[in-house]
């Protein structure tokens, strides 16, 4: 039962917590005000919606530390969350009590983000922030998440929405030009890599993680395929691996790190003898660096290849640039899509470059023509283009989404299934698009318009 007591010129109320202990709040001008507050808190306790005001004094940074400790997500997601926290979120909120984060203070910060960063990055930052504050509200550290709900109307200037899709993707003819630039810059493997991405719709991580044993090229024509089993990621946080019966340090290094020689690193990270026998179910810590992790959203899938991609991959595998991976880096190491990749490879094959003579420590560079309309395209634009081609060709939605590694929701996702004939139809359509690009045939009007708007 709440009760009030005089404390100098003001009143203090004491009220019972869910634990049975008493909390207090001071500074009320009248006894009745103090009692009203205390009784309201005890009512919330009975309704099981009570939030202890003192919990809101926990610093945001302290809560984030606890939050990260119980996160159960993929290693790459943890790395992404930590990066966004370290770079943007914690510098602003680390020393702020959770209860002091209000809708207005958040909105001011949001406006700063919009001015300083690109929209996709801002959405990523807000996604992490929303998860943190949602979980804080669920743990009853704060009454509610102070972030404005997306659908909630707010006062402010109307921001016009551009109805035109401005995401840059490539047509088959443009892809051929990009691939030819890649071949002139770095050779046949890179020509094959660009075309493989464009004609399979693989994510860049899936390309980097494509193992030689995932490619099936023994059959002829439309019987060749590749299996999406892994994505290659450069992790700054250690990953983990649960041992399967019969596995050894060497087999784990080969399967998860694409390098059997890194077995000694696994042994060192887990304080094990190199020849020690592993037991099924044992959890091992993997060293930082290149790691093969399950594909995004566990989107395992097998893709029938158009014949020309099968031929190109046969040539790549015959070159044996890497013992395990299909598309390693120029130096024969796992592919890393970072600033160097963009600066020395991706940007020149889109925007073109002037011829450069050989210089100390660098080979001569041949001139490359710019590919019209693609200066702003990112590697993921090849995947977007793949989806557009399949839609334009009129393939069944269920087959298209399965090839892209997506899951259909609702009734359609339950009752629609991809048949072998659907998959074969996609491969034939892609082969036809390739042959038309070689002949330089005129593209559909909507592709021409999209290229101009890019």
C-alpha positions as CSV (number, residue, x, y, z in Angstrom):
1,X,0.0,0.0,0.0
2,X,1.5,3.4,-1.0
3,X,2.0,6.0,1.7
4,X,3.3,9.5,1.7
5,X,5.6,11.3,4.2
6,X,6.8,14.9,4.6
7,X,10.3,15.6,3.5
8,X,11.1,19.3,4.2
9,X,8.8,21.4,2.1
10,X,7.8,18.6,-0.3
11,X,6.3,15.1,0.0
12,X,7.8,11.7,-0.7
13,X,5.8,8.6,-1.7
14,X,6.8,5.0,-1.1
15,X,5.1,2.3,-3.1
16,X,5.5,-1.5,-3.4
17,X,7.5,-3.1,-6.3
18,X,6.7,-6.4,-8.0
19,X,9.5,-8.0,-5.8
20,X,7.7,-6.9,-2.6
21,X,10.3,-4.2,-1.8
22,X,9.5,-0.5,-1.7
23,X,10.6,2.2,-4.0
24,X,10.3,6.0,-3.4
25,X,9.8,9.2,-5.4
26,X,10.3,12.7,-4.0
27,X,9.5,16.2,-4.9
28,X,5.6,16.3,-4.7
29,X,4.0,19.6,-3.6
30,X,1.1,18.0,-1.8
31,X,0.5,14.7,0.0
32,X,-2.4,13.9,-2.4
33,X,-0.1,14.3,-5.5
34,X,2.4,11.9,-3.9
35,X,-0.3,9.3,-3.1
36,X,-1.8,9.5,-6.5
37,X,1.6,8.8,-8.1
38,X,2.3,5.9,-5.8
39,X,-1.1,4.3,-6.3
40,X,-0.7,4.6,-10.0
41,X,2.6,2.7,-9.9
42,X,1.0,0.0,-7.7
43,X,-1.9,-0.3,-10.2
44,X,0.7,-0.9,-13.0
45,X,2.3,-3.5,-10.9
46,X,-1.0,-5.4,-10.6
47,X,-1.6,-5.1,-14.3
48,X,1.9,-6.3,-15.0
49,X,2.8,-3.3,-17.0
50,X,5.0,-1.6,-14.4
51,X,8.2,0.1,-15.5
52,X,10.5,1.1,-12.7
53,X,11.6,4.7,-13.3
54,X,15.0,3.9,-11.9
55,X,15.6,1.4,-14.7
56,X,15.4,4.2,-17.3
57,X,18.5,5.6,-15.7
58,X,20.6,2.8,-17.2
59,X,22.9,4.2,-19.8
60,X,22.3,3.3,-23.4
61,X,25.9,1.9,-23.7
62,X,25.4,-0.4,-20.7
63,X,22.2,-1.8,-22.2
64,X,23.9,-2.3,-25.6
65,X,26.6,-4.4,-24.0
66,X,24.0,-6.6,-22.4
67,X,22.0,-6.7,-25.6
68,X,24.9,-7.9,-27.7
69,X,25.7,-10.7,-25.3
70,X,22.4,-12.4,-25.9
71,X,22.1,-11.8,-29.6
72,X,21.6,-15.1,-31.5
73,X,22.1,-14.1,-35.1
74,X,24.6,-15.0,-37.9
75,X,28.2,-13.9,-37.5
76,X,27.9,-11.4,-40.4
77,X,24.8,-9.8,-38.7
78,X,26.7,-9.3,-35.4
79,X,29.6,-7.8,-37.3
80,X,27.2,-5.4,-39.1
81,X,25.5,-4.4,-35.8
82,X,28.8,-3.7,-34.1
83,X,30.0,-1.7,-37.0
84,X,26.9,0.6,-37.0
85,X,27.0,0.9,-33.3
86,X,30.7,1.8,-33.2
87,X,30.6,4.3,-36.1
88,X,27.3,6.1,-35.6
89,X,25.0,5.1,-32.8
90,X,27.2,4.9,-29.7
91,X,29.0,8.2,-30.3
92,X,25.6,9.9,-30.0
93,X,23.8,7.8,-27.3
94,X,26.4,5.8,-25.3
95,X,26.3,8.0,-22.2
96,X,22.6,8.9,-22.4
97,X,20.1,7.2,-19.9
98,X,17.6,5.1,-21.8
99,X,14.7,7.1,-20.2
100,X,16.1,10.4,-21.6
101,X,15.8,9.3,-25.2
102,X,12.6,11.0,-26.4
103,X,10.9,11.2,-29.7
104,X,12.1,14.7,-30.2
105,X,15.7,14.0,-29.4
106,X,15.7,11.0,-31.6
107,X,14.1,13.1,-34.5
108,X,16.9,15.7,-34.2
109,X,19.5,13.0,-34.5
110,X,17.6,11.4,-37.4
111,X,17.7,14.7,-39.4
112,X,21.5,14.7,-38.9
113,X,21.8,11.2,-40.2
114,X,19.8,12.0,-43.3
115,X,22.1,15.0,-44.1
116,X,25.3,13.0,-43.5
117,X,24.6,9.5,-44.9
118,X,23.0,7.8,-47.9
119,X,19.4,6.6,-47.4
120,X,20.2,2.8,-47.3
121,X,22.8,3.4,-44.6
122,X,20.4,5.5,-42.6
123,X,17.7,2.7,-42.8
124,X,20.3,0.3,-41.6
125,X,21.2,2.5,-38.6
126,X,17.6,3.0,-37.7
127,X,16.9,-0.8,-38.0
128,X,19.6,-1.5,-35.3
129,X,18.4,1.3,-33.1
130,X,14.8,0.1,-33.3
131,X,15.7,-3.4,-32.3
132,X,17.7,-2.1,-29.3
133,X,14.9,0.1,-28.0
134,X,12.2,-2.4,-28.7
135,X,14.0,-4.9,-26.6
136,X,14.6,-2.3,-23.9
137,X,10.8,-1.7,-23.8
138,X,10.1,-5.5,-23.7
139,X,12.5,-5.8,-20.7
140,X,10.5,-2.9,-19.1
141,X,13.6,-0.6,-18.9
142,X,11.5,2.1,-20.7
143,X,7.8,2.6,-21.1
144,X,7.9,2.3,-24.9
145,X,10.2,2.7,-27.9
146,X,10.5,6.5,-28.4
147,X,11.3,6.1,-32.2
148,X,8.3,7.4,-34.3
149,X,6.3,4.6,-35.9
150,X,6.7,4.6,-39.7
151,X,3.0,5.0,-40.4
152,X,2.4,7.7,-37.8
153,X,1.6,11.1,-39.2
154,X,3.8,13.9,-38.0
155,X,3.9,17.7,-38.6
156,X,6.5,18.9,-41.0
157,X,7.3,19.7,-44.5
158,X,5.9,17.4,-47.2
159,X,8.7,15.4,-48.9
160,X,7.8,14.5,-52.5
161,X,8.4,10.9,-53.4
162,X,10.0,10.3,-56.8
163,X,7.8,7.6,-58.4
164,X,10.5,6.6,-60.9
165,X,12.6,3.6,-59.9
166,X,16.2,5.0,-59.9
167,X,18.0,1.8,-59.0
168,X,20.6,1.1,-61.6
169,X,20.6,-2.3,-63.2
170,X,22.1,-3.6,-66.4
171,X,20.6,-5.0,-69.6
172,X,22.1,-8.1,-71.3
173,X,24.0,-5.9,-73.8
174,X,25.4,-3.7,-71.1
175,X,26.4,-6.8,-69.1
176,X,28.4,-8.0,-72.1
177,X,30.2,-4.7,-72.3
178,X,31.0,-4.7,-68.6
179,X,32.3,-8.3,-68.9
180,X,34.5,-7.4,-71.9
181,X,36.0,-4.6,-69.9
182,X,36.6,-7.0,-67.0
183,X,38.4,-9.4,-69.3
184,X,40.6,-6.6,-70.8
185,X,41.4,-5.4,-67.3
186,X,42.1,-8.7,-65.5
187,X,41.6,-11.7,-67.8
188,X,39.1,-14.5,-68.6
189,X,38.2,-15.4,-65.0
190,X,36.8,-12.0,-64.4
191,X,34.9,-12.0,-67.6
192,X,33.3,-15.3,-66.5
193,X,32.6,-13.9,-63.0
194,X,30.6,-10.9,-64.3
195,X,28.6,-13.1,-66.6
196,X,28.0,-15.7,-63.9
197,X,26.6,-13.1,-61.5
198,X,24.4,-11.5,-64.1
199,X,23.0,-14.8,-65.5
200,X,22.5,-16.6,-62.1
201,X,21.5,-13.7,-59.9
202,X,24.0,-14.7,-57.2
203,X,24.8,-12.3,-54.4
204,X,28.4,-11.2,-54.3
205,X,29.0,-13.1,-51.1
206,X,27.7,-16.2,-52.8
207,X,30.1,-15.6,-55.7
208,X,33.0,-15.2,-53.3
209,X,31.9,-18.4,-51.5
210,X,31.3,-20.5,-54.6
211,X,33.3,-23.7,-54.2
212,X,34.6,-25.8,-57.0
213,X,32.7,-28.9,-55.6
214,X,29.4,-26.9,-55.9
215,X,29.6,-26.8,-59.7
216,X,28.2,-29.7,-61.7
217,X,29.4,-29.6,-65.3
218,X,29.5,-33.3,-66.4
219,X,26.2,-33.2,-68.3
220,X,25.6,-31.5,-71.6
221,X,23.6,-28.5,-72.6
222,X,20.9,-27.8,-69.9
223,X,22.0,-30.5,-67.5
224,X,24.7,-28.4,-65.9
225,X,24.1,-26.6,-62.6
226,X,25.7,-25.0,-59.6
227,X,24.6,-25.3,-55.9
228,X,24.4,-22.2,-53.7
229,X,25.6,-23.7,-50.4
230,X,27.8,-20.9,-48.9
231,X,28.6,-17.2,-48.9
232,X,32.1,-16.0,-48.4
233,X,32.5,-13.2,-45.8
234,X,35.5,-11.4,-44.3
235,X,34.6,-11.4,-40.6
236,X,36.2,-9.2,-37.9
237,X,34.5,-11.2,-35.2
238,X,35.2,-14.9,-34.6
239,X,32.6,-17.3,-36.1
240,X,31.7,-20.6,-34.5
241,X,31.3,-24.2,-35.8
242,X,29.5,-27.2,-34.3
243,X,31.5,-30.3,-35.1
244,X,29.7,-33.1,-37.1
245,X,30.7,-36.7,-36.5
246,X,33.8,-37.6,-38.4
247,X,35.1,-34.0,-38.9
248,X,38.7,-33.1,-38.3
249,X,40.4,-29.7,-37.9
250,X,41.6,-30.1,-41.5
251,X,38.2,-30.9,-42.9
252,X,36.7,-27.9,-41.0
253,X,39.4,-25.6,-42.3
254,X,38.7,-26.8,-45.8
255,X,34.9,-26.6,-45.6
256,X,34.5,-23.3,-43.6
257,X,37.7,-21.4,-44.3
258,X,38.4,-22.7,-47.9
259,X,42.0,-23.4,-46.8
260,X,43.1,-26.7,-45.2
261,X,46.3,-25.0,-44.1
262,X,44.4,-22.8,-41.6
263,X,43.7,-25.9,-39.5
264,X,46.5,-24.7,-37.2
265,X,44.7,-21.4,-36.7
266,X,41.6,-23.3,-35.6
267,X,43.6,-25.4,-33.2
268,X,45.3,-22.3,-31.7
269,X,42.0,-20.4,-31.4
270,X,40.6,-23.3,-29.3
271,X,43.7,-24.3,-27.5
272,X,43.8,-27.7,-29.1
273,X,46.5,-30.0,-30.2
274,X,46.7,-30.2,-34.0
275,X,46.1,-33.9,-34.1
276,X,43.4,-34.0,-31.4
277,X,40.2,-36.0,-32.2
278,X,37.0,-33.9,-32.2
279,X,33.7,-35.0,-30.7
280,X,30.3,-34.5,-32.4
281,X,28.5,-31.5,-31.0
282,X,31.7,-29.8,-29.9
283,X,31.6,-26.0,-30.6
284,X,34.7,-24.5,-32.0
285,X,35.7,-20.9,-32.5
286,X,36.9,-20.1,-36.0
287,X,39.6,-17.5,-36.5
288,X,38.8,-14.1,-38.0
289,X,39.2,-13.4,-41.7
290,X,37.6,-15.2,-44.7
291,X,34.9,-17.6,-43.6
292,X,32.2,-19.6,-45.5
293,X,28.9,-19.0,-43.8
294,X,25.4,-20.2,-44.8
295,X,23.8,-18.1,-47.5
296,X,21.6,-15.2,-46.6
297,X,18.2,-16.3,-45.2
298,X,19.4,-19.9,-45.6
299,X,18.6,-19.6,-49.3
300,X,20.2,-22.8,-50.4
301,X,19.3,-23.6,-54.0
302,X,20.4,-25.4,-57.2
303,X,20.5,-23.4,-60.4
304,X,20.3,-24.8,-63.9
305,X,22.9,-23.0,-66.0
306,X,22.4,-21.7,-69.5
307,X,24.9,-23.6,-71.7
308,X,27.3,-20.7,-72.3
309,X,27.8,-20.2,-68.5
310,X,28.5,-23.9,-68.2
311,X,31.2,-23.5,-70.9
312,X,32.7,-20.5,-69.2
313,X,32.8,-22.2,-65.8
314,X,34.5,-25.3,-67.3
315,X,37.3,-23.0,-68.6
316,X,37.6,-21.3,-65.2
317,X,37.8,-24.6,-63.3
318,X,40.4,-25.9,-65.8
319,X,42.6,-22.9,-65.0
320,X,42.8,-24.0,-61.3
321,X,43.4,-20.5,-59.9
322,X,42.4,-21.8,-56.4
323,X,42.2,-25.3,-54.9
324,X,38.7,-24.7,-53.4
325,X,37.1,-21.5,-54.7
326,X,35.8,-20.9,-58.2
327,X,36.4,-17.1,-58.2
328,X,39.4,-16.1,-56.1
329,X,41.1,-12.7,-56.1
330,X,43.7,-11.7,-58.6
331,X,46.4,-12.9,-56.3
332,X,44.7,-16.3,-55.8
333,X,43.2,-15.5,-52.4
334,X,39.6,-15.5,-51.3
335,X,37.7,-12.6,-53.0
336,X,37.2,-9.6,-50.9
337,X,34.7,-6.9,-52.1
338,X,36.1,-3.8,-50.4
339,X,37.4,-0.4,-51.4
340,X,40.3,-1.9,-53.3
341,X,37.8,-4.1,-55.3
342,X,35.8,-1.0,-56.2
343,X,38.8,1.3,-56.9
344,X,40.9,-1.1,-59.0
345,X,38.3,-3.3,-60.7
346,X,34.6,-2.4,-60.4
347,X,34.8,1.4,-61.1
348,X,37.1,1.1,-64.1
349,X,35.0,-1.6,-65.8
350,X,31.9,0.6,-65.6
351,X,33.2,4.1,-66.0
352,X,36.2,3.3,-68.2
353,X,39.8,4.4,-67.9
354,X,42.6,5.9,-69.9
355,X,45.6,3.8,-71.0
356,X,48.3,3.9,-68.4
357,X,52.0,3.0,-69.0
358,X,53.7,0.5,-66.7
359,X,55.0,2.1,-63.5
360,X,57.0,0.8,-60.7
361,X,55.0,-1.8,-58.8
362,X,52.1,-1.6,-61.3
363,X,51.6,-3.1,-64.7
364,X,50.5,-1.2,-67.8
365,X,46.7,-0.6,-68.1
366,X,44.9,-0.6,-71.4
367,X,42.2,1.9,-72.1
368,X,38.6,0.8,-71.3
369,X,35.4,2.4,-72.7
370,X,32.8,3.6,-70.3
371,X,29.5,1.6,-70.3
372,X,26.7,4.0,-71.1
373,X,24.2,4.4,-68.2
374,X,25.9,2.3,-65.6
375,X,28.3,4.7,-63.8
376,X,26.2,4.5,-60.6
377,X,25.6,0.7,-60.6
378,X,26.8,-1.3,-57.6
379,X,27.6,-5.1,-58.0
380,X,24.2,-5.9,-56.6
381,X,22.7,-4.2,-59.7
382,X,23.7,-7.3,-61.7
383,X,21.3,-9.3,-59.4
384,X,18.6,-6.7,-59.8
385,X,19.0,-6.9,-63.6
386,X,18.7,-10.7,-63.5
387,X,15.3,-10.4,-61.8
388,X,14.2,-7.9,-64.3
389,X,15.1,-10.2,-67.2
390,X,13.2,-13.1,-65.7
391,X,10.1,-11.0,-65.1
392,X,10.3,-9.5,-68.6
393,X,10.5,-13.1,-70.1
394,X,7.3,-14.0,-68.2
395,X,8.5,-16.9,-66.1
396,X,6.3,-18.1,-63.2
397,X,6.8,-16.1,-60.1
398,X,7.4,-19.1,-57.9
399,X,10.3,-20.2,-60.1
400,X,11.8,-16.7,-60.3
401,X,11.7,-16.1,-56.6
402,X,13.2,-19.6,-55.9
403,X,16.0,-18.9,-58.3
404,X,16.6,-15.5,-56.5
405,X,16.7,-17.3,-53.1
406,X,13.4,-15.7,-51.8
407,X,10.5,-17.3,-50.1
408,X,6.9,-16.7,-51.2
409,X,4.5,-15.9,-48.4
410,X,0.9,-16.9,-47.8
411,X,-1.2,-19.3,-49.9
412,X,1.0,-18.8,-53.0
413,X,4.1,-19.8,-51.0
414,X,2.3,-22.9,-49.6
415,X,0.8,-24.3,-52.8
416,X,3.1,-23.1,-55.6
417,X,6.0,-25.3,-56.6
418,X,8.8,-25.0,-59.2
419,X,8.8,-27.8,-61.7
420,X,11.9,-28.9,-63.7
421,X,10.2,-27.5,-66.9
422,X,10.0,-24.1,-65.2
423,X,13.7,-24.2,-64.4
424,X,14.6,-25.3,-67.9
425,X,12.5,-22.5,-69.3
426,X,14.5,-20.0,-67.3
427,X,17.8,-21.4,-68.5
428,X,16.6,-21.3,-72.1
429,X,15.4,-17.8,-71.8
430,X,18.7,-16.7,-70.3
431,X,20.6,-18.4,-73.1
432,X,18.5,-16.6,-75.7
433,X,19.1,-13.2,-74.0
434,X,22.9,-14.0,-74.1
435,X,22.8,-14.8,-77.8
436,X,20.8,-11.7,-78.6
437,X,23.3,-9.6,-76.8
438,X,26.1,-11.1,-78.9
439,X,24.2,-10.2,-82.0
440,X,23.6,-6.7,-80.8
441,X,19.9,-7.0,-81.3
442,X,17.8,-4.0,-80.3
443,X,16.6,-4.3,-76.7
444,X,12.9,-3.9,-75.6
445,X,11.8,-0.3,-75.4
446,X,11.4,-0.4,-71.6
447,X,15.1,-1.5,-71.2
448,X,16.2,1.4,-73.5
449,X,14.2,3.8,-71.4
450,X,15.5,2.4,-68.2
451,X,19.1,2.8,-69.4
452,X,18.5,6.4,-70.3
453,X,17.0,7.2,-66.9
454,X,20.0,5.6,-65.2
